């Protein structure tokens, strides 16, 4: 009986220790990992194995903050960083999944316009097969939610939507021909 009690006490202490990772502790770990990644990437010789391991710990720390403290002022920014890291390493499926989490859970996120544009352009140019419905969805959200979008950007999005059936490469070709005709 005493051994069961001891095991129960140890389990309780362990679970309390897990919960004791406060937001500030997680944020400090994130800051240290950001500094470490920055130093690694600016060095003369980059140890890719160490860099990837640090990047994985960084992603896990960002996700941990979001999951443990979803109402934190930093939760949305952490999800955005996860989205950007996955995009940066070319894992566009995970990047778009995290961007969707951000879009769906934090509609007032300060960088929402950038995330919406990132989603639209990722589905437009980087994910194959290309999903024209998602391209239209994210660009339409961007146009509707941000009526004050600068005119040049707004016109570019409207024009892209008019040629949404064309692949990104085909659209770029048309744009290049138009520029040549103007000159």
Protein Blocks (a to p, Z undefined) as FASTA:
>chain_A
ZZmmmmmmmmmmmmmmmmmmcfklmmmmmmmmmmmmmmmmmpmbdcfklmmmmmmmmmmm
mmmmmmmmmmbmklmmmmmmmmmmmmmnopaklmmmmmmmmmmmmmmbfklmmmmmmmmm
mmmmmpccddfklmmmmmmmmmmmmmmbcfklmmmmmmmmmmmmpcfklmmmmmmmmmmm
mZZ
